[in-house]
Amino acid sequence: MSSPVIVIGAGLAGSEAAWQVAEAGRDVVLYEMRPHKSTTAHQTDQPAELVCSNSLKSEAENSAPRQLKQELRRLGSMLLAAADAARVPGGQALTVDREVFSKFIVDRLSNHPRITIRREEITQVPEAGTVIIASGPLTSDPLAQDIARLTGSDRLYFYDAISPIVDAESIDYSVAFRASRYGKSMDDSADYVNCPLNKAEYEAFIAALLEAQSYEPHIPEDNTPYFESCLPIDQIVRRGPHTLRFGPMKPTGLDDPRTGRWPYAAVQLRQENLRADSYNLVGFQTSLKFGEQARIFRMIPGLQNAVFLRYGQIHRNTYINAPALLNQFLQLRAEPRIYFAGQISGVEGYVESIATGLLAGQFAVNPAPRPLPRETALGSLLHYITGADPKHYQPANITFDLLPALDEPTRKALRKDKKARHAEVCRRATVAIEEYLAPVPA
């Protein structure tokens, strides 16, 4: 009898990996250190807790994030099924109720006869058997040190930030208004609450941000290595007074019903759960001290009486230099019985973490796995994290840039139609994943 597969970490990747292993007929032991040891970002001890956001990105047709999710659905992702079941309004994004999402996953994992969940910290990589390391961006120091020893490389890390959440009843709807950008929504509803700012209000807000006090990270570097795609707003604003107006505070496509025009700047709030009793400040990751957040964010029109259910904060993200260490099946080249999945494997984003968890789980129980087609979103993601330049590696989200370019005749034919080019890339990816899943001829 085969020994159980060990999965370290019950986050998004670990939960998906454990499910895939169990569904393939192998026993699996899933380790989760919470609640015995907590992290700086998690609020619960439940598997697959969503930390930074409750959005799994775009579901817009012919977008790279949607293509990745569609491929995961075809490969039987349990977490994508959870997301679909927990969906709440979120414009063209797949936005979920965190509690419903987590409960769906907990129920599936807890009731699977081949899955054993153990609530204890793993401080060393097991010396034998198949192991999937999905300990996440907040890997505990002892385990991170053992991974550094095992991989023969120093830990790589950057700092990430999460956005604050406010009580829905504390929003002033005489100022704030509901609308999706350019009126786009999956169900024609106004899925976002928008807080408009005029020029004077925006300039006062920027001035307060520039003077505000931030928490200092306890790291040895002189310069904090933030991840570029999740910069705190108090860092973005230092790049220029208008950076926020072209970033998380852009007003484009939002008609203020009081004026009939776009505001000078706007803050969007996204629904957190099915009860619609809390809202996330979209793109407002921050390292500001809590008192500063309360003072400055209440300068935003519509949030002058905001009650904060969670303040924004920064936390460490740990990941390995995947291109230098992993093969195309997410195996450690030096010790192929060990797989990596999730953000510690060198991806960024919820869906990308789920993807590597699914693939690691399926690869780990397949004695002769086949490479994913390069034309697929999944294959392109693997190609990046295992084939990028190790000297300049940084985790990435799925984008069309990761997928192979169209052939020259097709590019020329569609050179003036970006949407058509994206549609063709997605069509090609869909054909490739279907061919991959087709039965192999005897």
ABEGO torsion letter per residue (X at the ends): XBBBBBBBEABAAAAAAAAAAAAAGBBBBBBBAOAABBBAABABABBGBBAABABAEBABBGBAAAAAAAAAAAAGBAAAAAAAAABBBAEABBBBBAAAAAAAAAAAAAABAABBBBBBBBABBBABEBBBBAAEAABBAAAAAAAAAAAGBBBBBBBBBBBBBBBAAABBAAABBBBBBGGBBAAGBBABBBBBBBAAAAAAAAAAAAABBBBBBBBABABBBBBAAABBAAAAAAAEAAAAAABAABABGBBBAAAGBBBABBBBBBBABAAGABBBBBGABBABBAAAAAAAAAABBGAAABBBABBBBBBBBBBBBAAAABBAAGBBAABAABBBBEAAAGBBEAAAAAAAAAAAAAAAABABBBBBBAABAAAAAAAAAAABBAAABBBBBBBAAABBBBBAAAAAAAAABAAAAAAAAAAAAAAAAAAAABBBBX
